[in-house]
């Protein structure tokens, strides 16, 4: 049986910025340096590294929000850098981004039902179709009764509930790829576990691929099939998540493991 083609392919992608150092001096900052990565359908790949490793820049490159200086980003076999603006907008409707801070990413003046329906409205779905889809999405993330939750505003929800709303909005249009940028870093451990279980359930139910960005190896091991460890814009290690945790090859990975040692003991095998 021929394996399915990757949902996402990054081929030696690099991104550099100019940083001003005084009135006459500029320095080049390398945010992402020669990163290659593939993500298969229904696969969860964790991108792990400390602040400044290049993780968020990588997410912006994947979504087509920035163009790489070198290399190629291919979604479903199409090079995003070669697409016209209208084509890129259409491709972005098949991806979604979940932010770190759900309160900042949810419009405070919109009700939950309107927030979750946004991707469907952008796509042009009829109002009746949107209503049924929003109800299903809220029920899938355990925000029930859906009708009552849909009438609430973000400030009326807990942090965990707001992140569930963000996940419902991400999944309502059935994207092929979701980029989750530190979605549990601001949540308590028990709430975090529930969100991670939701990500796994959605992957299994809808065969959605995830790129899960985190600084926490324990979280990465819990939720991902494969890990990509980044430092200073480069990939220093990649492999199956259990292999990276139990048989790391890079010194930097060992440092991250040492920092997460107590938390890793709590992660289900």
N, C-alpha and C positions, 0 to 999 in steps of 0.2 A: 504493500500500500504506500503510495507516494505521500510523504509528509506535507502538511499544509504549509504554505509560504508564510514567512514572518509577517506579523502586523506592522512591526517597526524595525527599521534597520538604520543604524548610524555607522557611517564608514569614515573613519579617521577624521572626525569632526573637531575643528578648532575654532575658538572665538577669543579675540583679543580686544582690549580697550585702551584708550589713551587716558592717562591720569596726569593731571597738571601738578607739578612740584615746583611751586614758586612761579614768578611772572614770566620766566623765560625757559623753564625746563619742563619737559614732558617725559613721562615714563610709560612704557608699555606693560600693561597688566594682562597676563595670560589667564583667562578664567577657565577655559576648557582647552585641553591640549591633546589632540590626536585620539579622541575617544571613539572606540568602535563598540557597538552593542546591537544585539538582536533581541526581539521579544516575540514569542510565538502566541497564537490565539490561546486564550484562557490561561496564560502564564502570568505569574506575579514575580517581577524582578525588582529587588530592593537595591537602591543606590544609596550607599552608606558612606558617611564621612563627616568630619567636623565642619563647623562654620567656616566658609571661605574655600571649601574643597571644590566648588564649581557645580554643585548639585542643582541649584535653582537656575543657573544659566543654562545648564543642560536641559532642564524642563522647558525653558522658553524656546530653545532651539527645536525641541521635539514638537512643540505646538505651532511652530512657524511664526512665533512672535518676534524672533530675531533670525537673521541669516548667518550661517557659519562663514568665517573667513576662508576656510578650506574644508574639504570633505563634503559629504552628502548626507541628507536626512531623507529617508524614504518611508512613506506611510502607505501600506498596502501596495508596495511596488512603485509608487510614484514619488519622484524627487520633488520635495516641497519647494526647493529653490527655483525650479523651472516653471512653477505654476503662476498663472495670472492671478490678480487679486481676487476676482470673483471665484476662480477655481479653488483658491486657498480657503476662502470663506466656507465653501461647500465641504471641503475636507475637514475643516475644524469642527463642523457639526457632528462629525463621527468620532470626535475626541471630547474629553472634558477634563477640567482641572478642579481639584479639591484643595482649598487653601488651608494653611496652618490655623488661622484664627477665624472660626466660623462667624463670630459676631461682626468682624470687619467685612467679611465677604457677603453677608446677607443684608439686603437693603432694609434699614430700620423702619421705613415707611410702608413697606409692602407686607401683606399677609403671607403666611407660609404657603398657602395654596398657589398664590401668584408667583412666589419665588420658585417653587418647584416646576411650575408650568412654563417658566421663561424659555428654556431650550425648545419646547414645542411651539411656542408662539413665534420664535425666531424662524423656525422651520416652516411655519405657515399652516400648522395643523388646525383643524376646526375646533371651535370652543368645546363642543360635546366630546370630541376625541380627547382633548386636553384634560377635561374633568375626570374622565374614567381613568386615564393614565396617571394622573396625580394621585387619585385614591389608591391605585395599586402600588405606586411608588412609596407612599407614606406607610401603607400596611407592610410592605417588604422591609422597611427599616424600623418596624415596631413602634410607629407613632400612631396610636389608636385611642379613640375612634378617629378615623381619618377626617371626617367632616368637621369635628370639633377642632382638631389640631390645625387643619387648613385655615381656620379663621383667626388663629393667633398671630401675634407679631413676634419677631425675634426676641425682643426684650422680655417677653413672657415665658421664655424657655430657659432651661438649664444649658450649660455648656455642652454636655453630652447630647441633649436633644437638638441643639443648633447644629452640631456636627452631623447628626442623623438627617436633618433637613438638607444639609449640603450634599450628603451622599444620595439622598432621594433625587435632588436636582441633577446630580451627575449621572444617575442611571435612568432617569425617566425617558430619555430619548434612545435608550439602548445603544450607547456608543460602543465602538470596538476597542477603544483604548481610554483608560482613565489615568491621569497623572495625579497622584496624591502627594502633596508637598507637606510633610510633617503634620499629618492631620490629627495625630493624637498627642503631640508634644505638650499641649496645654491642658490635658485632661488628667484626672486622677487615675491611678492604676486600674481600679475596677471598671471605670467607665471606658478606659482605653481598651481593655480586653473585649468589651462588648462591641466596640467599633471595629476592632480587628476581626472578630468573628463575623461581623456583617460583611466586611470586604471579602472574606473567604467564601461566604454563602453566595454573594452576588457573582463572584467569579464562577462558582460551580453552577449556579442557576442559569446565567446568561452567557457563559463562555467569554466574558469580558477580560481583556488583558489589562494589567495594572503595572505602572512604574511607580513604585512606592519609595519616596525619598525620606530618609531619616538619618539622624546621627546615632541612633540607638541600635546596637547589634542585637539586643534581646528582642526588640520589636521586629527587626528585620528577619530574624530566625523564625519567629512565630508566624509571620504572615507570608513569607516569600518562598518561591521554589528555587530561585537563584539570587546570589548577591553579587553586586559590583561595588568594590571598595575604591573610593576616590580620595586622592590627596593632592592638593595644589593643582587641580585641574586635570590630573592624570589618573588613569585606572592603575592601581597597584596590585589588585587581586580580583579574580572573578571565579565563580564556580557554584556548584550546588550549595545551598545554604548550610546544610549540615556539614558538608566537607570544609567550608570556610571556617565554621565555628570549631570543629574538632581537629582539623588538620590545616591550620593557616600556614601560608608560605611567606607572607610579607611581615616585616617587623612592625609596620604601622597597624596591620590588622591585629597583631598580638597586643598592641597597646590599647586598641579599642576593646578587645576582649577582656583585658584586665580591668578596664573601667566599667564594664558591664557584668563582671563576674557574678555578683550576687543576684542580679536580675535574670541572667541566663539560667540559673538554677531553677527559676520559677516557670520557665517556658515549657509547655508540653512538648514531648518528643514526637 
